[in-house]
């Protein structure tokens, strides 16, 4: 609970300040929701969307050695050129 919500508990229903406090609470909730969405977007896997992999993604089995990783990188770069 934020300060604006605490202040609303202390203000009468007919007080003109209450409308402003409600608006502040509403803006804070929208801000919280947008922040949550941005954080979720930042964490989202970049190669998969709703369980479907993007076309052209190259995978390598784990665990992998540095040689197999280097070979896969070379192969991928050659395919792109």
Backbone torsions as a table, in degrees:
resi	resn	phi	psi	omega
1	UNK	NA	129.4	-178.9
2	UNK	-89.8	176.1	-179.2
3	UNK	-63.7	-35.5	-179.9
4	UNK	-65.3	-37.0	177.4
5	UNK	-69.5	-37.7	176.8
6	UNK	-64.4	-40.7	179.0
7	UNK	-65.0	-36.6	178.9
8	UNK	-61.9	-33.1	178.1
9	UNK	-65.8	-24.0	-176.5
10	UNK	-96.0	-11.5	-176.0
11	UNK	-99.3	138.7	179.0
12	UNK	-66.8	156.9	-179.9
13	UNK	-59.4	-34.9	-176.1
14	UNK	-90.7	1.1	-179.6
15	UNK	-72.5	130.6	179.8
16	UNK	-61.7	-24.5	178.3
17	UNK	-64.9	-26.8	-177.1
18	UNK	-60.1	-38.8	179.4
19	UNK	-62.1	-42.7	178.1
20	UNK	-64.4	-40.9	179.1
21	UNK	-64.3	-39.0	177.2
22	UNK	-62.6	-40.3	179.5
23	UNK	-65.1	-40.1	177.4
24	UNK	-63.0	-43.8	178.5
25	UNK	-61.4	-43.1	-179.6
26	UNK	-63.5	-44.0	178.9
27	UNK	-64.3	-39.5	178.9
28	UNK	-63.9	-40.5	178.6
29	UNK	-66.5	-40.7	177.1
30	UNK	-63.7	-41.2	178.1
31	UNK	-62.0	-43.3	177.7
32	UNK	-59.8	-44.5	-178.5
33	UNK	-65.7	-41.9	179.2
34	UNK	-65.3	-41.6	178.0
35	UNK	-61.2	-43.2	179.0
36	UNK	-60.8	-43.5	-179.5
37	UNK	-64.8	-41.2	178.8
38	UNK	-64.6	-40.4	178.3
39	UNK	-66.0	-40.3	178.2
40	UNK	-63.9	-40.5	178.9
41	UNK	-64.6	-40.9	-179.2
42	UNK	-65.5	-31.6	-179.7
43	UNK	-83.8	-14.7	-172.8
44	UNK	-61.3	142.1	177.1
45	UNK	-63.8	130.1	-174.8
46	UNK	-82.0	-17.2	-177.5
47	UNK	-101.5	-8.5	-178.3
48	UNK	-127.6	136.9	177.8
49	UNK	-128.4	112.3	-178.7
50	UNK	53.3	41.0	175.1
51	UNK	82.9	2.7	179.8
52	UNK	-113.0	126.6	-179.2
53	UNK	-79.0	144.8	177.1
54	UNK	-66.1	147.7	179.5
55	UNK	-64.2	139.4	176.3
56	UNK	87.6	4.4	179.2
57	UNK	-75.6	130.9	179.6
58	UNK	-101.3	130.6	-179.4
59	UNK	-116.0	157.3	175.6
60	UNK	-136.9	137.6	-177.7
61	UNK	-67.6	141.6	173.1
62	UNK	-96.8	150.0	-12.0
63	UNK	-71.6	153.6	-179.4
64	UNK	-131.1	153.1	178.2
65	UNK	-90.3	166.6	177.8
66	UNK	-64.3	-30.9	178.8
67	UNK	-68.6	-44.3	-179.5
68	UNK	-68.6	-33.9	176.5
69	UNK	-66.4	-45.6	179.7
70	UNK	-62.4	-40.0	179.2
71	UNK	-64.3	-40.8	179.7
72	UNK	-67.1	-38.5	177.1
73	UNK	-64.3	-45.7	177.4
74	UNK	-58.8	-46.6	-179.3
75	UNK	-59.8	-45.3	-178.8
76	UNK	-64.8	-43.9	179.3
77	UNK	-64.0	-39.6	178.1
78	UNK	-64.8	-36.6	178.9
79	UNK	-68.3	-29.8	-178.7
80	UNK	-78.6	-20.4	-178.2
81	UNK	-99.9	NA	NA
